[in-house]
Amino acid sequence: MFHDTFYYKTEIPKPISEVWSFFQTNENLAAITAFPKIDILGDVDVFEGASVHLQLNFFVVKLQWKGKITEVVEQAYFIDEGESLPFPFKSWKHVHAFKKVNEEKTKMIDRVEYEAYVPPLLANFVLKGMFNDRKKQLKKKFK
């Protein structure tokens, strides 16, 4: 079993209140994830105790992702933790942190602590691809 922590930073040219509001619904997570396509099966809103139940559609294969929002601090961060995860992950703790850069810019910092069945080099490659794609989608959304 392999353990690692993955970090990713994204600057968004909008005030923290607008960015925070956007990330308070799981539907927006689905909107900024081009691949795999995500269907929300759990709670739509992000709140402490919310069920994060996603169906990941990889064209011919559909995988279930189940977790919970374990902590929310208004306009600062929220944490989702995996409960039943698809391969290659065994455990998952994702901190979505938001920092005000100035009145018109927010820095989002993702920290993912995970345990996986594959080496970190491979798991981080997959995570980097996913977060790079999300950054691209966020740039389109927050022009």
Number of C-alpha atoms within 10 A of each C-alpha: 9 13 15 14 14 16 15 15 15 18 17 21 18 19 17 23 15 13 21 20 12 13 16 17 15 21 17 13 16 18 15 20 18 14 15 15 16 23 17 16 15 17 18 16 15 22 19 15 14 17 21 22 21 20 17 19 15 12 9 5 7 14 14 15 20 18 20 21 21 17 17 17 11 13 18 14 17 21 21 24 22 21 16 15 16 14 11 13 18 17 17 19 20 19 21 18 18 23 17 19 16 12 11 13 16 22 20 22 17 19 17 21 16 20 20 18 14 15 14 18 9 12 19 17 11 12 16 15 12 15 18 15 16 20 19 14 15 19 15 10 11 11 8
